[in-house]
């Protein structure tokens, strides 16, 4: 990655203070010109791994998690930043301060300033992950805005509820579906009844036209809070999950390297600047 671009991204991410955004504690250059940054350590599990190992989440837990993510994205959007790679693998759950199921949005590696005109970020290239990319990201990646994050969060919600992406197939097929195929209701995909109001919110976030989606992360959070028929996910249920399935997941992967986003790390990202 271009060093100037990466430094800019770290600087922008460090502005965010939501408890649901991974914190950057420090960044700078060493005396010999190496850029570094130190991030918050999270002993957590990302949503993709949770669903892959434990299956779809109950609706109440999905709402609980999404509202926290909306808080993180809402702050970013209000200061003019969009994430551009919202997906289950970039949302971690952990136990923080004695509370279970605290969500953290990580990897703002594709973050973009909506008003930036410095030419550092390549806006002519479609950013993101195929299963979570909005139609406008595919059509005009230079014109994406905060509503593209809303679409990606809708696709994330669909995955959490069903255990599968909204659209599947080859890469060209997935792109074509994002552009022109209406998603099936999550309950149809799951083969099990889900709260209709929650399905409606998820499908609204997945509208092909950005104008038809919730207007902001705050609006999406409010819509989620209004969903009827959703059994609340309690702290007691969350704590029980972390003692049971959560503990088993962490134990099963104990020999694996921790995800790079969760390390309190000094990253040696490049040679000294004089070396290019």
N, C-alpha and C positions, 0 to 999 in steps of 0.2 A: 504494500500500500504506500502511496505517496506520503512522505513524512509531513509535509505542510498540511495536507488534508487531514491526516490523523490527528495532528496537534490541534487543529481547529475543532475537530469533533470532540476531543477530550475537553477542551476549553468550554464548549457549549454545554456538554453534559454536566460539567461541574457546576453550572449555574442552577441545576435542578435540586430542589430540597424536599420533594415529596418523600414521605417514609416508604413509598412503594416504588421508588426509583433507586437503583443501586448507586451508592455514594462513591464519588471520587474524592479522596482525601488530599491528594497532593499531585502535582505534575510539574515538570520543568525539564531542564537540561543539566547534565553533569558537566563538570569543568572541561571534559574533552568533547562536548557537543552531542552526547547521546540523549535523546528524548526519553523520559520515563514518566510513568504515572502509577499511583498506588490506589487500589480500589478496595472497597468494603469486602470482607470475607463473609460468605454465606454458605452455611452447611445445609444446603437445601436440595430439592429435587425439582427438575423442570417439568412442566405440564405434559410435554410429549412423553417423557419417560413414565410419568405417573399413569397416563392412559394406556401406554403400551404394556405396562406390567400389571396394572390393576383394573383395566377396563374403563368404560365410560363413567363419568362422574354423575352423581345425583344432581337434579336441577338446582336444589338449594345451594349446593357447594359451588356450582357453576356461577350462579348469581353472586355469591359471596366473593369469589375470586375476581370476576369481571368488574365489579364495582370498585375494587381496589386498583385494578389496572386502569380503569377510567380516570381515577384520581391522578395517577402518575401521568397519563397522556394528557389529561386536561391541563395540568400545570405546564407541561412542555408546549402544548399548542398555544396557551395564553402568552408565552414569551416568544412565540414565533418559531418554534422548532417542531418538526415532524420526525417520527421515528423511522418509518419506511421499511421496517422489517419486523413488524409485530407478528408473532407466531408462538405456538406452544413452547418451543424450545427456548424462547427468549423471555419466558415468564417462569420464575422460580417460586416455589412454596417452601417455607421454612418455619421453624419455631423461633420467635424473637421476643425477648423480654418476658418469657413465660406464656406467650400467646401462640397457639398453633395456627397454621394456615395463613401466615402473613405472606402476601404476594409481593414480589419485586420484579420490576421490568429491567432487563439487562440488555447489553449489547446494542447501544446506540451507535453502532459502527457505521450505519448509513444515514445517521441523523443529518437533516438539512435545515438550514435557516430559510424560512419562507421568503424573507426579504433579501437574502444574500445575493450579491452580485459580484463576488470577488473572483469568480471563475475557477475556484479550487476544486469544487465538486463537479464531476461529470454528469450533468443533468440530461444528456442525450442518451444515456444508457439506462435501461429499465432496472431499478433497484428492487431488492426483495427476494422472497422465496416463492417459487411458482404456485404452490397450493394456496397462497395467502395474498396474491397480488390482485389489486383492483383492476377493473377494466380500463380506467384512465391511465393507470401505470403502464399498461401494455400499449395503449394508443398514443399517449403523449406524456412520456415520463418527465418531460420538462415542466409539466403543468400540474403535478400532483400537489395536493394540499392535505390538511388535517383529516379530511373525509376519507382519504385512502387508508389512513390508520383505522378509521371506523370500520371500513370493509374488512380489513385484515383481522380486526378483533371479532367481527361477526363470523368470519371463517374459523377463527380459533374457538369461538363458542360452539360452533357446529361440530368441530372435532371433539371437544370435551363432552358433548352430549351424546354423540353417536359412536365415537371411537374411530371414525374415518374422516378423511378430508371431504369438503363439499363436492369436489370433482376429482375423478380419478382417470387414469389413462396415461398415454404418452405425453411428453411435454407439449407438442403441438395441440393435442386433444384437450389438455387441461387449459391451455391458453384460449382455445376456441370456446370452451364451456364458460370461462369467465366472461368472455365477450358477449355470448349469445344464448346461453342456456339458463333457464330458471332453475334454481336449486329445488330439490324435493324437500318436503317438510322433514325436519329431523326425526320426528316420530315414525315416518314411513321408512326412513333409512334404518332406524334402530329396531323397528318391529315391535315397538312398545309405546304406550301412551305417554305423552309428555304434556306439561301445562301449555295450553294453546297460546296463552298470552306471552309466555317466554319464547315459544317458537316464532310468534309474530314479530317480536323485537329482533330476534336473530335474523330473520328473513329481511326485515327492514334495513338492518345494517348491511345486508348483502345485496341491496338494490343496485342494479346496473348503473343507474344515473346517480351521481354523487348528490344531486339536489334532492333526491328522494330518501336519502339516509337520514338518521338523526343528525341534527346540524352540528353537534359538538360531542365531545366525550362526556361533558356534564349532562347533556340532554340524554345520551345513551344511559348513563348511570341512573338518571331520574326515571327513565322508562323501565329499567330493570327493577328499580325499587317498587314500582307500581304493579309489577306482575302478580296476578292473582293465582291461587292454587299451587303456589310453590312452598313446600315445607321448608322453613328456615333451617340453615345449617348451623348447628350450635357449637359453641366452644367444646362442650363435652364430646360431641361426635368427632370433632376435629382432633381432639386430644387422643381419643380412642383409635382413630385412624393412624396417627403417628406412632402409637405404641404397637399397633398391629402391622397392617400392610406397609406403612411408611418405614418402620424399623426393618422389615424384611427386605424392602427395596434397597435401603442403604446398606444393609448387610451383604446383599447379593452382589453389589457393585463395589464392595470395599477394596477389591484389588485393582479397580480401574483408576485411571488418572482423573482427578477432579476437573470439571468443566472449566475452561479458561476464564469464563466470565466471572466466576465466583471467587477467584483468588485475590487475596490481598497481596499484590504483586508489584514488583518493579520490572516493567517490561523493557527489554533491550530490543527496541524495534528497528533500529537502523545503525549503521556505522556512523562515526562522527560526520557532522554535516559537511565538512570539507571534502568528504569522500563521495558525496552525492547521495 
